[in-house]
Amino acid sequence: HPSGAIISANGADHGSFVDALSAAALAAAEDIPIVLTNPDALPRDSEQYLSQIAPRSPFLVMGGTAAVSSNLTTELTQLQQTKQTSN
């Protein structure tokens, strides 16, 4: 993807996809992938994807800490510089 950025949003947990849906327009316009998370962990598929692409640009974490926990944001930060937004 040209921009190098990655959007992370809760969407893998019990159909809670509001944050991922709200990021869809930005993702489409900028050709940015959306990586779905659970509130407290990366699903295996998302983890595998991130390990394959070796992110070099910041993550944009959609939603507050109830949607994507601060522990998970810390885990993403270890992969790359991460920025979290609140709705």
Disulfide bonds with the S-S distance in Angstrom:
none
